Amino acid sequence: MNPYRIIISGGGTGGHVFPAIAIADTFRQRHPDVEILFVGADNRMEMERVPKAGYKIVGLPVSGFDRSHKLKNIAVMFRLFKSLRMAKKIIRTFKPDIAVGVGGYASAPTLRAASSLGVPTLIQEQNSYAGITNKLLGKRAAKICVAYEGMERFFPAAKIVLTGNPVRKELETGLEDKKTALEYFRLQPDRKTVLFIGGSLGARTINNGLLDGLPQLLDAGIQIIWQTGKYYHDIIRHKLERTDTKSLVWRADFISRMDYAYAAADLVVSRAGASSVSELCLLGKAAILIPSPNVAEDHQTKNALAVAGRDAAVVIADSDAEKLLADTVLNLIHDDGKLQSLSKNIAPLARRQSAELIVDEIEKIISSHHRDTENTKIIPECTS
């Protein structure tokens, strides 16, 4: 049998990119000779992160719709049609056995092109509320791998497989010990530590809330690990130039050792993207979730409420975050009973080995498609 050939499409944020890489890594572990091609969106983070993970990637000029400036969507539509033509050319040239969509701008034209050319598709729907694009793509998909129950509202029940969301490989193997993690960030072992992460691009309200409450938190002796995101890193660095952080703040635009960051943290403040929520569940971390309002279908709020409904996280609305963040952190970080309760309640929500389950489905689809293709080649015996 010839080596498998797989296209994985999507990205835009770490919440899409890291699960995609986890799926690719898992498939490559099973089938070292597999040919994997990523299809992403030009100028998005996948164009940098995917090559660093050892995979080839092709960029499309696709972008999201601008809800505030409707006229700009004329150019968006032009880029979408151009991306669809490019995606068809990529499919014809690469000849994949399957196209996997993980969400993000590039998924739509890639999976649509694949379906139109007879290539089977699989969707990895990360959120508890499916967006319009995936609902449309799901009609032609062979399978839809989901992270939440009740997704029959959006997809045909027969196509749904409950797999959970893949997380970064280093997190699947468990946390490093806290002492080693704190040493990595040059922080002290006898202080409470809070991890602030607003995603790979950053979160304005989380950053502003932390900036406003920083003196209060530092006076309380709390240590901070702060992923600012690349959009806000220089602004925050400039604002902190004259601030004495008392060696209690470790700050970077992106944290490459998230296993250490989670291990060091007594409490995590995070957006409520599907990937982040999955990581918090897997690691059993007490968390304050601040859903981003700038996402399709307000799916982060739905993700956060699905966890908070189990008394497994504290949720602050984005509009209240700058005002309430510091006080909420202070009240929670000194309440060991509440921290333990949140950690205990969030851990059972984890779904492990998600990438393995998704790769199982990919293999089944390819095998079935190959059988169907071979059967169509059989010429029936003529009878007279």
Secondary structure, 3 states (H helix, E strand, C coil): CCCCEEEEECCCCHHHHHHHHHHHHHHHHHCCCCEEEEEEECCCCHHHHHHHCCCEEEEECCCCCCCCCHHHHHHHHHHHHHHHHHHHHHHHHHCCCEEEECCCCCHHHHHHHHHHCCCCEEEEECCCCCCHHHHHHHCCCCEEEECCCCHHHCCCHHHEEECCCCCCHHHHCCCCCHHHHHHHCCCCCCCCEEEEECCCCCCHHHHHHHHHHHHHHHHCCCEEEEECCCCCHHHHHHHCCCCCCCCCEEEECCCCCHHHHHHHCCEEEECCCHHHHHHHHHHCCCEEECCCCCCHHHHHHHHHHHHHCCCCCEECCHHHHHHHHHHHHHHHHCCHHHHHHHHHHHHHHCCCCHHHHHHHHHHHHHHHHHHHHHHHHCCCCCCC
